[in-house]
Amino acid sequence: MKIKRILFIEPYDGGSHRAFREGWIERSRHQFKSFTLPARFWKWRMRGAAVWFADLLNQQDNGPFDLIFATGFLNVADLRGMLNPPLDRVPIILYMHENQMTYPLSPDEEFDFHFGFTNIISCLVADRVVFNSEFHRQLFLDNLSSYLGKMPEGVPRKVPARLAANSEVLGVGLQREPLPDHHFAQYRGGDCDPNIGPAWPRGTRPLVVWNHRWEFDKRPGMFSRAMLRLMQAGLDFDVALLGESKTHEEVFQLLADQLGDRCVSFGYLPSRQQYDQLLERADIVVSCANQEYFGISVAEAVQAGCYPVLPREQVYPTMYGARCKGRHFYETEDELVDLLSDLMTGNSCGHVCSLDRDVDQFCWQRLVHSFDDLVDRVVAGAFCEGPE
């Protein structure tokens, strides 16, 4: 296939957004030029980043591009309307890491209709919309009618049908080496039968990993309370508190103090190698997320062999529930504590688990061809118009 020249626009270039951009570019057969802004002031990015990028692009001789690839913090309509020819006619793919229509509000925020509506308009303008999971895509489509129903008049027609026809799903790439072809399902959870697989836990005592942002939507308070309750019950385990803290160290400080030397890591690790090595010796990864549309950190830990313990109301059952017979999901804090207690003390959760093999499909080496082929399809105009 012919190599395409792609303009990648990322208004919020940090965390998973930056990892996604760099992971694809590093492995793609296509050529990229990136225009980015730092990962801060997300509301102002949605309001003004399109103007910033359009001015930059209009002032420079960037040569011809075959495609523009943008993410959900960009107002695609504003960008396309302000670009000079011939860039204003270049096809655009919009990748939705998240959306502001269903994203939970932080405790100090008030709902603002504008940001969700910006996502909707961007989706309508883009030549193709890609969601990071079918859960996310369906959640977005299901909420469109009620969201647009807040408008007093002049409501756009048939938006759910139009976006359903013009959207698809491609998961986020993982920065993990793929498992070998001969890898087989292994026993995880509870007391292990030595004739079935490796010892449980992998070390002298269970190692529980938290590897998410230390912010409200990941509910670190729930995780801390669960760990303290397990300690008070006399259970013996280690904890690794990983992820981006962004100066929110106080969120886990009390837990770390109570754990003492059983807190084997605190905060963001300085190298990717150290992070991978810790995942590969850990036993359990826990998510308490109040929103999750894909869950990169959980997927990375599962691919490294961790047993996932996850909230049922998010994306996780659609990713990990179809083939796995183990107990992975909880709905309340009490259920979380009970599930973790069973994992650490008994064999009621133990089973032969293929989840690492299932999630291995998202490693960049396996996924990159799907993204490259998507570019080829959009540039070739392979998609028909949506419903009239």
C-alpha distance (Angstrom), angle and dihedral (degrees) to the residues before:
residue distance angle dihedral
M1 . . .
K2 3.79 . .
I3 3.80 115.5 .
K4 3.80 110.4 -110.6
R5 3.80 126.2 -148.3
I6 3.81 109.6 -130.5
L7 3.80 129.8 -166.4
F8 3.82 106.9 -150.1
I9 3.82 113.3 -160.0
E10 3.80 117.0 -169.1
P11 3.83 117.0 171.6
Y12 3.83 92.4 -177.3
D13 3.79 105.5 43.0
G14 3.78 104.2 178.5
G15 3.79 142.0 88.8
S16 3.79 114.9 0.9
H17 3.81 92.2 -6.0
R18 3.79 92.5 58.8
A19 3.81 93.0 41.5
F20 3.81 89.2 53.1
R21 3.80 93.5 49.9
E22 3.79 94.7 46.3
G23 3.80 94.4 41.9
W24 3.79 93.6 54.9
I25 3.80 96.0 41.8
E26 3.79 91.9 49.8
R27 3.82 92.6 56.9
S28 3.81 105.5 27.1
R29 3.81 124.8 112.6
H30 3.81 87.9 -142.1
Q31 3.81 128.9 81.8
F32 3.82 121.4 -113.3
K33 3.75 140.1 -162.7
S34 3.82 113.5 -168.6
F35 3.78 128.7 -150.5
T36 3.81 111.2 -173.2
L37 3.79 145.1 165.2
P38 3.84 126.0 -154.8
A39 3.81 119.7 -89.5
R40 3.81 100.2 -100.0
F41 3.83 139.4 94.7
W42 3.81 93.0 31.6
K43 3.79 93.8 -178.8
W44 3.78 92.2 55.5
R45 3.79 89.7 46.3
M46 3.80 89.6 58.7
R47 3.79 91.1 46.1
G48 3.79 101.5 43.2
A49 3.79 115.2 8.9
A50 3.81 92.9 93.1
V51 3.81 91.2 60.0
W52 3.81 90.9 47.9
F53 3.79 93.8 50.8
A54 3.82 94.4 42.1
D55 3.81 91.4 53.2
L56 3.80 91.4 49.5
L57 3.78 93.5 48.1
N58 3.80 94.4 45.2
Q59 3.81 91.4 51.4
Q60 3.81 96.0 50.6
D61 3.76 135.6 67.1
N62 3.78 98.3 -128.4
G63 3.77 97.3 162.4
P64 3.80 123.0 -126.9
F65 3.81 121.2 -35.0
D66 3.78 124.8 -160.3
L67 3.82 94.9 -158.3
I68 3.81 144.6 4.0
F69 3.81 116.8 -137.9
A70 3.81 114.8 -164.4
T71 3.80 137.2 169.3
G72 3.78 132.8 -133.4
F73 3.82 99.8 -87.6
L74 3.81 89.1 68.4
N75 3.80 124.1 88.6
V76 3.81 96.8 -133.6
A77 3.81 93.9 -172.1
D78 3.80 92.3 56.0
L79 3.79 91.8 46.6
R80 3.80 95.1 49.9
G81 3.80 92.1 45.0
M82 3.83 93.0 53.5
L83 3.80 100.3 42.2
N84 3.78 117.7 104.3
P85 3.81 121.0 -128.5
P86 2.97 131.7 -53.7
L87 3.84 92.9 23.3
D88 3.79 91.7 55.6
R89 3.82 88.8 67.2
V90 3.82 97.3 48.8
P91 3.84 112.2 113.8
I92 3.81 116.4 -107.6
I93 3.80 130.0 -146.3
L94 3.81 114.4 -161.4
Y95 3.82 115.8 -156.2
M96 3.80 115.0 -158.9
H97 3.81 111.0 -151.0
E98 3.81 87.5 165.5
N99 3.79 138.3 -18.9
Q100 3.78 133.7 -132.8
M101 3.79 94.8 -138.9
T102 3.83 94.5 73.1
Y103 3.82 102.3 17.3
P104 3.83 111.0 119.2
L105 3.79 118.8 -111.1
S106 3.78 121.2 -116.4
P107 3.84 115.3 -118.8
D108 3.82 92.5 -100.2
E109 3.82 97.8 45.7
E110 3.79 132.8 94.0
F111 3.78 121.8 -147.9
D112 3.82 114.0 -94.3
F113 3.81 115.8 -165.9
H114 3.80 91.1 -160.7
F115 3.80 97.8 74.2
G116 3.78 96.8 52.3
F117 3.79 89.8 45.2
T118 3.81 89.3 52.8
N119 3.81 88.3 57.2
I120 3.80 90.5 50.3
I121 3.83 94.0 49.4
S122 3.80 90.7 46.6
C123 3.80 90.5 52.6
L124 3.83 91.0 50.2
V125 3.80 92.4 51.0
A126 3.82 98.1 44.3
D127 3.80 118.7 93.9
R128 3.81 89.4 -135.3
V129 3.82 132.1 9.3
V130 3.80 120.4 -152.8
F131 3.80 124.6 -166.9
N132 3.79 123.7 -161.4
S133 3.84 93.5 -128.6
E134 3.79 139.2 11.3
F135 3.82 87.4 -120.2
H136 3.82 89.3 59.6
R137 3.80 93.7 44.0
Q138 3.80 93.3 50.4
L139 3.81 93.0 44.1
F140 3.80 89.9 53.6
L141 3.80 93.8 46.7
D142 3.81 93.6 45.1
N143 3.82 92.7 53.9
L144 3.80 97.7 46.3
S145 3.80 98.2 87.3
S146 3.81 96.0 49.7
Y147 3.80 91.6 42.7
L148 3.79 94.3 50.7
G149 3.80 88.1 42.3
K150 3.80 87.6 74.2
M151 3.80 88.0 73.6
P152 3.83 111.8 99.3
E153 3.83 93.9 -142.9
G154 3.79 142.8 -22.1
V155 3.81 92.0 57.7
P156 3.84 112.5 -179.8
R157 3.82 112.6 -109.2
K158 3.81 127.5 -114.3
V159 3.80 94.9 -11.9
P160 3.86 96.2 155.7
A161 3.80 91.9 52.1
R162 3.79 92.9 45.6
L163 3.79 93.3 50.5
A164 3.80 93.7 42.3
A165 3.80 88.8 57.0
N166 3.80 93.3 46.6
S167 3.82 100.1 45.7
E168 3.77 140.0 76.8
V169 3.80 140.7 168.9
L170 3.80 131.7 -103.2
G171 3.79 118.9 163.3
V172 3.79 124.8 -131.4
G173 3.80 117.5 -90.4
L174 3.80 118.6 -111.4
Q175 3.80 122.9 -136.6
R176 3.81 91.0 -133.4
E177 3.78 133.0 112.1
P178 3.82 109.6 -110.2
L179 3.78 117.7 -106.7
P180 3.81 115.7 -102.4
D181 3.78 117.2 -95.1
H182 3.80 91.2 -113.1
H183 3.83 93.4 55.2
F184 3.81 112.3 128.2
A185 3.80 135.2 -163.7
Q186 3.80 113.4 -85.0
Y187 3.79 136.4 -157.1
R188 3.80 114.5 -98.7
G189 3.77 134.1 171.3
G190 3.78 132.9 38.4
D191 3.80 124.4 10.3
C192 3.78 110.1 -12.7
D193 3.77 126.9 -134.9
P194 3.83 103.5 -133.0
N195 3.80 89.2 -144.6
I196 3.82 91.3 60.7
G197 3.76 105.7 48.8
P198 3.80 149.5 -54.3
A199 3.77 123.5 -19.1
W200 3.78 120.9 -83.2
P201 2.95 117.2 -109.7
R202 3.79 101.9 31.7
G203 3.80 90.8 -139.3
T204 3.79 134.7 29.9
R205 3.82 91.8 -70.5
P206 3.80 135.0 7.5
L207 3.80 115.4 -72.1
V208 3.82 114.3 -150.9
V209 3.81 118.3 -160.7
W210 3.78 129.9 -153.0
N211 3.84 106.9 -173.9
H212 3.81 105.5 164.6
R213 3.81 138.0 101.6
W214 3.80 111.7 -72.4
E215 3.79 92.8 -124.3
F216 3.80 138.4 115.8
D217 3.81 98.5 -94.3
K218 3.81 91.3 58.9
R219 3.85 91.1 52.2
P220 3.82 99.6 -136.2
G221 3.81 89.1 175.1
M222 3.80 91.3 65.9
F223 3.80 90.8 50.4
S224 3.81 92.0 49.4
R225 3.80 92.6 49.9
A226 3.80 91.8 49.0
M227 3.80 92.6 50.5
L228 3.81 92.3 48.2
R229 3.81 91.3 49.6
L230 3.80 90.5 51.7
M231 3.80 90.5 49.4
Q232 3.80 90.8 49.8
A233 3.82 88.2 52.1
G234 3.80 88.5 59.1
L235 3.81 99.0 -109.0
D236 3.79 117.0 153.9
F237 3.81 115.8 -138.7
D238 3.80 143.9 127.5
V239 3.80 127.6 -121.1
A240 3.80 132.2 -153.0
L241 3.80 112.8 -159.0
L242 3.80 103.4 -160.1
G243 3.79 135.8 161.2
E244 3.78 140.4 68.1
S245 3.79 110.6 -36.3
K246 3.85 98.3 176.3
T247 3.82 90.5 -159.6
H248 3.83 91.5 -48.7
E249 3.81 93.3 118.2
E250 3.79 90.6 132.9
V251 3.82 88.7 71.1
F252 3.81 90.2 75.2
Q253 3.80 102.1 19.3
L254 3.81 95.4 101.0
L255 3.81 91.2 48.5
A256 3.81 91.8 48.0
D257 3.81 90.5 49.8
Q258 3.79 91.3 51.1
L259 3.79 92.5 46.9
G260 3.80 94.8 50.2
D261 3.79 110.9 175.1
R262 3.80 89.2 -1.9
C263 3.83 87.1 75.7
V264 3.80 96.5 84.9
S265 3.81 96.1 -179.1
F266 3.82 135.6 15.0
G267 3.81 123.9 -166.6
Y268 3.77 135.4 -15.6
L269 3.80 114.3 -11.5
P270 3.82 115.0 -129.0
S271 3.80 96.5 -129.3
R272 3.77 138.9 34.7
Q273 3.80 89.8 -131.1
Q274 3.81 92.0 59.2
Y275 3.79 90.4 48.5
D276 3.80 93.2 51.2
Q277 3.79 92.3 46.5
L278 3.79 91.5 52.8
L279 3.81 92.2 49.7
E280 3.78 89.6 50.7
R281 3.81 92.7 57.1
A282 3.81 96.4 40.0
D283 3.81 123.4 97.9
I284 3.81 107.9 -161.0
V285 3.80 132.8 31.0
V286 3.81 116.7 -163.1
S287 3.78 129.1 -161.0
C288 3.81 123.2 -171.1
A289 3.80 93.9 173.3
N290 3.78 121.2 159.7
Q291 3.80 88.3 -160.9
E292 3.76 128.9 24.7
Y293 3.77 125.4 157.0
F294 3.82 96.5 174.1
G295 3.82 112.8 -13.0
I296 3.80 108.6 -139.5
S297 3.80 95.6 -176.7
V298 3.81 92.8 52.4
A299 3.81 91.7 45.9
E300 3.81 91.1 51.6
A301 3.79 92.1 50.2
V302 3.81 93.0 46.4
Q303 3.81 91.2 49.7
A304 3.82 86.8 52.2
G305 3.83 90.2 55.5
C306 3.81 104.4 -94.5
Y307 3.81 122.6 144.9
P308 3.84 107.5 -120.7
V309 3.81 123.0 -135.0
L310 3.79 107.5 -170.2
P311 3.84 145.2 171.3
R312 3.77 110.9 -102.2
E313 3.80 97.3 -142.1
Q314 3.81 96.5 66.5
V315 3.81 134.6 66.9
Y316 3.79 94.5 -72.4
P317 3.83 102.5 91.9
T318 3.81 89.5 55.3
M319 3.80 90.6 53.0
Y320 3.80 102.1 36.5
G321 3.79 107.0 18.7
A322 3.79 106.4 69.1
R323 3.81 100.1 73.4
C324 3.79 106.2 13.4
K325 3.81 118.2 91.0
G326 3.80 96.2 -169.2
R327 3.79 127.9 104.1
H328 3.77 107.4 -97.0
F329 3.81 107.6 140.3
Y330 3.79 135.1 77.0
E331 3.79 135.4 175.6
T332 3.82 104.4 -165.0
E333 3.77 137.0 35.3
D334 3.80 90.2 -109.5
E335 3.81 90.2 54.7
L336 3.81 89.7 49.5
V337 3.80 91.5 53.2
D338 3.81 92.8 45.9
L339 3.81 93.1 49.1
L340 3.81 92.8 49.2
S341 3.79 91.2 46.1
D342 3.81 90.7 53.3
L343 3.78 91.1 48.9
M344 3.78 92.8 51.4
T345 3.80 99.8 42.3
G346 3.78 111.0 26.6
N347 3.75 147.5 19.2
S348 3.80 101.1 -108.2
C349 3.82 90.6 106.4
G350 3.78 98.0 40.9
H351 3.79 120.7 117.3
V352 3.76 143.1 139.0
C353 3.80 103.2 -85.2
S354 3.81 129.0 -156.5
L355 3.79 96.4 175.9
D356 3.79 93.4 110.1
R357 3.79 89.8 57.3
D358 3.82 91.5 44.6
V359 3.81 94.0 53.1
D360 3.80 92.4 42.7
Q361 3.82 88.3 86.3
F362 3.82 87.8 76.3
C363 3.82 95.7 61.2
W364 3.79 107.1 117.9
Q365 3.79 93.3 -119.5
R366 3.82 89.1 60.5
L367 3.82 98.0 36.4
V368 3.80 103.4 42.3
H369 3.80 94.8 83.2
S370 3.81 90.8 58.6
F371 3.81 91.2 56.1
D372 3.79 92.5 44.7
D373 3.80 90.8 49.5
L374 3.81 90.3 49.0
V375 3.80 88.8 58.3
D376 3.80 90.7 50.8
R377 3.81 91.5 50.6
V378 3.80 95.0 49.3
V379 3.81 93.9 45.5
A380 3.80 88.9 50.0
G381 3.83 90.1 51.7
A382 3.80 92.1 -120.6
F383 3.80 95.3 159.8
C384 3.77 125.3 84.9
E385 3.76 125.0 -139.0
G386 3.81 118.7 -84.7
P387 3.82 125.1 -111.2
E388 3.78 118.2 -53.3
